[in-house]
Amino acid sequence: MSYLVTGANSGIGLELVTQLSALPTSKVTRVFALVRRSSEALDALPSDRVTTIIISNLADAAEVSKAVASATEKLDGKGLDVLINNAGAMEPTGGKFEPTQKTQDMSAQELMSTLESNVATSLVVTSSFLPLLKQGKQKKIFNITTCGAFHAYKISKAAMNMLNQQFAGELEAEGFCVALITPGWLKSRHPQADLEVSVGVKAVLDIVFGAGPEQNGKFLNIRVAGWEENTKGPNKYDGKEIPW
Ligand SMILES: NC(=O)c1ccc[n+]([C@@H]2O[C@H](COP(=O)([O-])OP(=O)(O)OC[C@H]3O[C@@H](n4cnc5c(N)ncnc54)[C@H](OP(=O)(O)O)[C@@H]3O)[C@@H](O)[C@H]2O)c1
């Protein structure tokens, strides 16, 4: 099966590509890492399993069409099986990552650039790769979402969630699974977070592998042993569907 992961030069995206490319070829044939810039860690992954495609703007359809052309060539007549829209950014509110910041402190520019990173990239990448995904055997699209954090970020992820639902409704009849996954609070950005990135990503991939058309349009939480009922903090990772 072939996979495409966006935002794969660091954090969760890099770990997704790392774990996927370490699986046997019977399970994962090729992983495409779609990024606007590479990284040493991404470049170090085996090139017979990972194809890095660099384009300047994931929200620009003309740019993304170049990525589609290069993936089409590599896939050699086969479709793309799974897309994971992972690229995303969290802007500070009014320039500050402070819990005291309020909605009124958020600038329109912060909101617009976060919408571009978290909604427009998902829209353009999904739309552009749809013809290849329709040729794929798995027909799975995932959007990596969240349950909280800063103002523009929360607004943008809520918009991305609705984008997910629209694709889910439109693609249901063709047997697609278009689902939201919250990866948990992972230590990619904040050392005080709940889980190591490798643990959260392993749990994300458990969902990716197990999901089918019955999960279409669902908002899914990871499952991590020992975190099903978290008494120390607000987050629990019980593998259940999240209502929204
Ligand atoms: N970490 C968590 O606890 C957590 C929790 C819930 C959800 N998430 C979500 O998980 C995803 C990955 O987060 P992470 O923690 O791994 O963060 P990260 O290490 O900062 O990685 C973010 C990735 O997204 C890319 N990206 C951001 N804005 C982009 C844009 N406009 N166009 C193209 N690429 C863009 C970045 O590329 P550049 O290097 O080029 O900027 C980078 O590859 C995000 O969608 C995030 O919202 C994370």
The ligand as a Gaussian input file, in Angstrom:
#p B3LYP/6-31G(d) Opt

LIG

0 1
 N        2.128000      17.978000      18.778000
 C        0.930000      17.824000      19.288000
 O        0.758000      17.611000      20.498000
 C       -0.277000      17.898000      18.395000
 C       -1.546000      17.713000      18.966000
 C       -2.667000      17.741000      18.151000
 C       -2.508000      17.930000      16.784000
 N       -1.267000      18.123000      16.255000
 C       -1.158000      18.326000      14.804000
 O       -0.210000      17.430000      14.269000
 C        0.378000      17.999000      13.099000
 C        1.895000      17.967000      13.206000
 O        2.288000      18.714000      14.328000
 P        3.737000      18.596000      14.989000
 O        3.525000      18.655000      16.448000
 O        4.482000      17.463000      14.420000
 O        4.386000      19.984000      14.552000
 P        5.708000      20.368000      13.780000
 O        6.861000      19.534000      14.219000
 O        5.793000      21.839000      13.915000
 O        5.407000      19.973000      12.273000
 C        4.507000      20.700000      11.491000
 C        4.718000      20.331000      10.035000
 O        3.718000      21.022000       9.265000
 C        4.368000      21.774000       8.255000
 N        3.633000      22.987000       7.944000
 C        3.169000      23.932000       8.791000
 N        2.558000      24.913000       8.102000
 C        2.640000      24.576000       6.796000
 C        2.228000      25.200000       5.593000
 N        1.580000      26.358000       5.588000
 N        2.514000      24.586000       4.423000
 C        3.177000      23.412000       4.410000
 N        3.616000      22.776000       5.510000
 C        3.348000      23.359000       6.692000
 C        5.751000      22.104000       8.818000
 O        6.613000      22.400000       7.741000
 P        7.764000      23.533000       7.865000
 O        8.888000      22.905000       8.596000
 O        8.080000      23.828000       6.444000
 O        7.165000      24.685000       8.601000
 C        6.075000      20.779000       9.507000
 O        6.521000      19.852000       8.557000
 C       -0.194000      19.408000      12.979000
 O       -1.294000      19.398000      12.087000
 C       -0.663000      19.698000      14.387000
 O       -1.697000      20.644000      14.422000
 C       -0.152000      18.124000      17.023000

